[in-house]
Amino acid sequence: MKIKLTALAVAGALMAPAAMAQEMTIVSWGGAYSKSQLKAYHEPYSEKTGVTIINDDSSNEAVAKLRAMNEAGNITWDVVDVVASDAIRLCDEGLAMEIDADTQLAPAPDGTSASEDFGDMLVSECFIPQIVYSTTFGYRTDLVGDTPPDDICDVFDTTAYPGKRSLEKRPINNMEWALLCDGVAKEDVYDVLATPEGQDQALAKLDTIKDDVIWWSAGADTPQLLADGEVIMGSTYNGRLFSVIEEQKQPVAMLWDAQVFDLDGWIIPAGLSEERKQRALDYIYFATDTQRLADQAKYISYGPARASSAPLVGKHADLGIDMAPHMPTDPNNAKNTFLYNYEFWADYRDDINAKFQAWLAK
């Protein structure tokens, strides 16, 4: 059954904060990304409401932990930041609340409904999008010689670019890049990856660089490895690379080729008490309005998920530089993108991940 909260009920809840919990645990990814949320969402919300927000950086384990919490009957998280494919899985398993966008999310300033403003970004009834981001590669400008990498397949070329690479310790993105660089056409990648033979093909390509890979689990790992000179190139989220390049002024540059577009956003766990549920809904209503999503882009180079937020994206809050050219959606950066298939990974992730982890252990 879809949970609905009328506009009148939202207004009533806002006038009666005593009916809501006064402490929240919000789960996200840590590093520069959590800092951007702290500045754009958490601090303004706490200032407005007096609510204490506890930050937890466990989003990379969100599915497993929410399953365990549900089984134990003890949900300790109030709002959780997840990628779209994880939101679909959590929704399908009944571990996330369904949200009615037009009654539980703020309309655009001109009155446009939230469902129209978010549009195709609403890929699940339980998912409230925040950002469009990409997973891509950064490389050390001082370690790549006179010919910087400009093609995703340069990651697999250890002759031209000797040295360690960092890749995420999961199959997503790695398997797609491997097939692209093993000759599979972009439009055929997911059809091939759906077969055992295609999965083996991807792992065989990854085998060619396995000895040169440092595997990462947290989004902050690759920026640190690049800053320390421990890897010549590595994958991570484009906003993390923006931070190491523009804020830390490290000798790092972006390899945008075959960047994988993805969505990230909030879910509210199912099974919260009424007080905690109302607080979570109140926070979501605030944190995903047009201005707040545009505000996050002042701190990190991710595109806001609302159409009405895009014109409000301006300069970095501290650096004073225009943020639009640093977005993954900028035309100069999006010449060759790869579109992440949410439904494929929602269906295949557990099986392919088991195969990938077994390959890693060999």
Phi, psi and omega per residue, in radians:
M1 nan 2.327 -3.129
K2 -1.318 2.261 3.123
I3 -1.459 2.226 -3.110
K4 -2.137 2.551 3.052
L5 -2.314 1.997 -3.074
T6 -1.224 2.826 3.102
A7 -1.029 -0.643 3.112
L8 -1.113 -0.714 3.132
A9 -1.157 -0.669 3.090
V10 -1.061 -0.811 3.139
A11 -1.074 -0.717 3.121
G12 -1.108 -0.694 3.130
A13 -1.140 -0.674 -3.136
L14 -1.158 -0.508 -3.141
M15 -1.478 -0.167 -3.074
A16 -2.231 1.091 -3.065
P17 -1.058 -0.383 -3.133
A18 -1.103 -0.368 -3.139
A19 -1.385 -0.074 -3.083
M20 -1.974 2.692 3.077
A21 -1.077 2.591 -3.104
Q22 -1.831 0.179 3.076
E23 -2.499 2.445 -3.128
M24 -2.353 2.542 2.938
T25 -1.890 2.048 3.138
I26 -1.944 2.229 -3.025
V27 -1.820 2.291 3.128
S28 -2.570 -2.748 -2.937
W29 -1.801 -0.124 -3.141
G30 1.435 -3.082 3.040
G31 1.051 -2.573 -3.081
A32 -1.099 -0.515 -3.119
Y33 -1.216 -0.857 3.107
S34 -1.085 -0.600 3.097
K35 -1.093 -0.687 3.131
S36 -1.149 -0.628 3.094
Q37 -1.232 -0.671 3.107
L38 -1.009 -0.802 -3.086
K39 -1.281 -0.724 -3.032
A40 -1.479 -0.550 -3.006
Y41 -2.073 -1.021 -2.936
H42 -1.130 -0.908 -3.090
E43 -1.091 -0.797 3.094
P44 -1.095 -0.642 -3.132
Y45 -1.203 -0.751 3.110
S46 -1.111 -0.670 3.121
E47 -1.135 -0.652 -3.116
K48 -1.277 -0.649 -2.953
T49 -1.975 -0.323 -3.039
G50 1.401 0.089 -3.108
V51 -1.294 2.396 3.041
T52 -1.515 2.203 3.130
I53 -1.902 2.164 3.074
I54 -1.735 2.174 -3.134
N55 -1.605 2.373 3.095
D56 -2.265 2.261 -3.058
D57 -1.756 0.783 -3.022
S58 -1.862 0.349 -3.049
S59 -1.056 -0.507 3.125
N60 -1.174 -0.238 3.109
E61 -2.025 0.320 -2.957
A62 -1.052 -0.784 -3.066
V63 -1.104 -0.871 -3.108
A64 -1.107 -0.731 -3.091
K65 -1.224 -0.675 3.113
L66 -1.185 -0.615 3.037
R67 -1.054 -0.794 -3.124
A68 -1.149 -0.744 3.115
M69 -1.069 -0.741 -3.128
N70 -1.120 -0.731 3.127
E71 -1.114 -0.631 -3.140
A72 -1.444 -0.172 -3.109
G73 1.194 0.536 -3.085
N74 -2.437 1.553 -3.129
I75 -1.548 1.959 -3.070
T76 -1.771 -0.092 3.126
W77 -1.795 2.552 -3.119
D78 -1.838 -0.708 3.103
V79 -2.455 2.373 -3.037
V80 -2.272 2.283 3.084
D81 -1.529 2.123 -3.141
V82 -2.427 2.794 2.993
V83 -1.321 2.835 -3.003
A84 -1.060 -0.716 -3.097
S85 -1.130 -0.634 3.083
D86 -1.192 -0.636 3.090
A87 -1.079 -0.719 3.121
I88 -1.077 -0.772 3.133
R89 -1.117 -0.800 -3.121
L90 -1.116 -0.638 3.103
C91 -1.170 -0.813 -3.139
D92 -1.047 -0.569 -3.106
E93 -1.547 0.039 3.130
G94 1.282 0.367 -3.092
L95 -1.706 -0.070 3.118
A96 -2.280 2.534 3.106
M97 -1.221 2.504 2.947
E98 -1.371 2.518 -3.091
I99 -2.119 2.325 3.010
D100 -1.653 1.845 -2.986
A101 -1.002 -0.667 -3.000
D102 -1.441 -0.173 3.053
T103 -2.028 -0.309 -3.067
Q104 -1.986 -0.064 3.073
L105 -2.152 2.681 -3.077
A106 -1.221 2.457 2.989
P107 -1.246 2.922 3.032
A108 -1.208 2.804 -3.121
P109 -0.965 -0.519 -3.132
D110 -1.552 0.135 3.111
G111 1.643 -0.098 3.084
T112 -1.011 2.366 -3.106
S113 -1.133 2.677 3.130
A114 -1.061 -0.679 -3.108
S115 -1.111 -0.638 3.103
E116 -1.302 -0.653 -3.097
D117 -1.176 -0.714 3.090
F118 -1.384 -0.573 3.080
G119 1.011 -2.255 -3.060
D120 -1.196 -0.161 3.123
M121 -1.211 -0.321 -3.139
L122 -1.434 1.358 -3.018
V123 -1.512 -0.094 3.112
S124 -2.631 2.589 3.131
E125 -1.198 -0.225 -3.125
C126 -1.806 -0.018 -2.927
F127 -1.899 2.244 3.066
I128 -1.961 1.805 -3.013
P129 -1.167 2.563 2.994
Q130 -1.968 -0.912 -2.927
I131 -2.409 2.700 2.825
V132 -1.760 2.180 3.127
Y133 -2.337 3.050 3.038
S134 -2.390 2.657 2.954
T135 -1.732 2.169 -3.073
T136 -2.601 -2.971 -3.064
F137 -1.993 2.507 2.914
G138 -1.958 2.701 3.113
Y139 -2.471 2.690 3.108
R140 -1.374 2.056 -3.095
T141 -1.151 -0.434 -3.103
D142 -1.584 0.012 -3.097
L143 -2.063 -0.005 -3.037
V144 -1.827 0.115 3.113
G145 1.318 -2.742 -3.044
D146 -1.480 -0.148 -3.101
T147 -2.125 1.599 -3.129
P148 -1.089 2.603 3.089
P149 -1.135 2.403 3.112
D150 -2.359 0.102 -3.107
D151 -2.305 2.411 -3.116
I152 -0.964 -0.549 -3.088
C153 -1.290 -0.166 2.999
D154 -1.102 -0.404 3.077
V155 -1.071 -0.567 -3.104
F156 -1.605 -0.006 -3.105
D157 -1.718 1.549 -3.105
T158 -1.423 -0.147 3.060
T159 -1.369 -0.868 3.138
A160 -1.283 -0.539 -3.081
Y161 -2.301 1.259 -3.139
P162 -1.189 2.571 3.117
G163 2.324 3.024 -3.114
K164 -1.328 2.554 2.982
R165 -2.031 2.739 2.991
S166 -2.046 2.306 3.110
L167 -2.278 2.632 3.138
E168 -1.202 2.517 -3.064
K169 -1.447 0.977 3.083
R170 -2.770 2.829 -3.063
P171 -1.299 -0.506 -3.053
I172 -0.999 2.352 -3.095
N173 1.335 -0.837 -3.138
N174 -1.050 -0.736 -3.122
M175 -1.173 -0.692 3.126
E176 -1.129 -0.834 3.131
W177 -1.069 -0.687 3.138
A178 -1.074 -0.762 3.141
L179 -1.195 -0.710 3.085
L180 -0.990 -0.720 -3.084
C181 -1.511 0.043 3.011
D182 -1.921 0.285 2.994
G183 1.671 0.069 3.125
V184 -1.400 2.314 3.128
A185 -1.147 2.563 -3.080
K186 -0.929 -0.760 -3.072
E187 -1.261 -0.208 -3.107
D188 -1.798 -0.078 -2.978
V189 -0.980 -0.844 -3.051
Y190 -1.290 -0.521 3.041
D191 -1.125 -0.710 3.119
V192 -1.207 -0.750 -3.081
L193 -1.195 -0.300 3.110
A194 -1.316 -0.193 -3.105
T195 -1.812 2.600 3.061
P196 -0.984 -0.660 3.141
E197 -1.140 -0.691 3.111
G198 -1.166 -0.670 3.081
Q199 -1.100 -0.736 3.098
D200 -1.129 -0.645 3.113
Q201 -1.089 -0.773 3.136
A202 -1.114 -0.768 -3.137
L203 -1.152 -0.603 3.104
A204 -1.134 -0.675 3.093
K205 -1.167 -0.731 3.100
L206 -1.132 -0.486 3.086
D207 -1.017 -0.520 -3.065
T208 -1.191 -0.319 3.124
I209 -2.166 0.096 -3.022
K210 -0.949 -0.716 -3.111
D211 -1.214 -0.232 -3.101
D212 -1.837 0.182 -3.029
V213 -1.854 2.354 2.877
I214 -1.814 2.145 -3.042
W215 -1.574 2.350 -3.120
W216 -2.023 2.691 3.119
S217 -2.083 -0.518 -3.124
A218 -1.902 2.510 -3.089
G219 -1.045 -0.409 -3.135
A220 -1.388 -0.187 -3.018
D221 -1.151 -0.906 -3.097
T222 -1.067 -0.805 3.071
P223 -0.963 -0.672 3.123
Q224 -1.213 -0.724 3.117
L225 -1.105 -0.690 3.087
L226 -1.172 -0.776 -3.134
A227 -1.081 -0.617 -3.133
D228 -1.452 -0.115 -3.119
G229 1.273 0.345 -3.138
E230 -1.424 -0.354 3.054
V231 -2.268 2.664 3.090
I232 -1.498 -0.501 3.100
M233 -2.724 2.740 -3.132
G234 -2.908 2.684 3.138
S235 -1.582 2.566 2.970
T236 -2.999 -2.972 -3.114
Y237 -1.429 2.483 -3.010
N238 -1.036 -0.561 3.128
G239 -1.165 -0.588 3.086
R240 -1.159 -0.656 3.120
L241 -1.232 -0.652 3.044
F242 -0.963 -0.753 -3.116
S243 -1.085 -0.806 -3.085
V244 -1.247 -0.512 -3.125
I245 -1.430 -0.933 -2.986
E246 -1.551 -0.627 -3.104
E247 -1.551 -0.737 -3.107
Q248 -1.602 -0.234 3.104
K249 1.010 0.677 3.076
Q250 -1.400 2.738 3.128
P251 -1.346 1.190 -3.069
V252 -2.256 2.522 3.073
A253 -2.332 2.910 -3.076
M254 -1.668 2.451 2.933
L255 -1.918 1.724 -3.015
W256 -1.449 -0.242 -3.038
D257 -1.028 2.299 3.130
A258 1.018 0.508 3.008
Q259 -1.005 2.474 -3.089
V260 -1.744 1.957 3.099
F261 -1.238 2.425 3.112
D262 -2.629 2.935 3.092
L263 -2.022 2.566 3.068
D264 -2.351 2.553 -3.132
G265 -3.008 -2.874 -3.027
W266 -1.779 2.625 2.808
I267 -2.290 2.692 3.015
I268 -1.888 2.125 -3.111
P269 -1.038 2.505 3.011
A270 -1.259 2.653 3.037
G271 1.627 0.175 3.096
L272 -1.317 2.692 3.002
S273 -1.113 2.837 -3.107
E274 -1.046 -0.716 -3.123
E275 -1.124 -0.753 -3.134
R276 -1.237 -0.659 3.114
K277 -1.091 -0.771 -3.135
Q278 -1.140 -0.658 3.086
R279 -1.136 -0.765 3.138
A280 -1.072 -0.750 3.117
L281 -1.128 -0.690 3.118
D282 -1.118 -0.742 3.106
Y283 -1.100 -0.812 -3.118
I284 -1.062 -0.733 3.125
Y285 -1.017 -0.748 3.133
F286 -1.235 -0.882 -2.932
A287 -1.298 -0.291 -3.117
T288 -1.957 0.323 3.057
D289 -1.338 3.012 -3.013
T290 -1.014 -0.822 -3.069
Q291 -1.192 -0.721 -3.089
R292 -1.140 -0.704 3.127
L293 -1.166 -0.638 3.059
A294 -1.172 -0.623 -3.137
D295 -1.092 -0.624 -3.120
Q296 -1.067 -0.577 -3.135
A297 -1.201 -0.138 3.025
K298 -1.299 -0.281 -2.997
Y299 -2.064 -0.303 -3.101
I300 -2.714 2.630 -2.956
S301 -1.575 1.029 3.029
Y302 -2.011 2.421 -3.120
G303 -1.345 2.294 3.125
P304 -1.136 2.546 -3.029
A305 -1.368 -0.319 3.120
R306 -1.521 2.400 3.081
A307 -1.090 -0.649 -3.088
S308 -1.247 -0.259 -3.136
S309 -1.436 -0.525 -3.010
A310 -0.967 -0.785 -3.140
P311 -1.143 -0.275 -3.108
L312 -1.577 -0.107 3.130
V313 -1.223 2.161 -3.084
G314 -2.179 -2.095 -3.064
K315 -1.750 2.747 3.063
H316 -1.089 2.394 -3.029
A317 -1.059 -0.589 -3.088
D318 -1.848 -0.669 -3.042
L319 -1.492 -0.404 3.141
G320 1.300 0.221 3.141
I321 -1.636 2.624 3.076
D322 -1.116 2.314 -3.073
M323 -1.548 -0.445 -3.061
A324 -0.937 -0.763 -3.123
P325 -1.171 -0.219 -3.128
H326 -1.698 0.013 3.140
M327 -1.388 2.543 3.115
P328 -1.100 -0.399 -3.126
T329 -1.467 -0.114 3.106
D330 -1.029 2.355 -3.072
P331 -0.942 -0.616 -3.139
N332 -1.205 -0.445 -3.122
N333 -1.641 -0.327 -2.997
A334 -1.850 0.534 -3.119
K335 -1.191 -0.564 3.110
N336 -2.474 1.594 -3.119
T337 -1.847 2.792 3.043
F338 -2.097 2.201 -3.067
L339 -1.572 2.053 3.137
Y340 -1.119 2.382 -3.124
N341 -1.743 1.720 -3.067
Y342 -1.069 -0.797 -3.048
E343 -1.176 -0.640 3.106
F344 -1.029 -0.863 -3.076
W345 -1.279 -0.484 3.029
A346 -1.110 -0.621 -3.118
D347 -1.457 -0.655 -2.953
Y348 -1.856 -0.138 -2.931
R349 -1.027 -0.840 -3.058
D350 -1.052 -0.787 -3.096
D351 -1.192 -0.810 -3.114
I352 -1.207 -0.616 3.110
N353 -1.104 -0.702 3.108
A354 -1.072 -0.705 3.129
K355 -1.188 -0.694 -3.131
F356 -1.163 -0.774 -3.136
Q357 -1.146 -0.629 3.080
A358 -1.145 -0.681 3.070
W359 -1.108 -0.747 3.130
L360 -1.037 -0.652 -3.049
A361 -1.306 -0.228 -3.097
K362 -1.210 nan nan
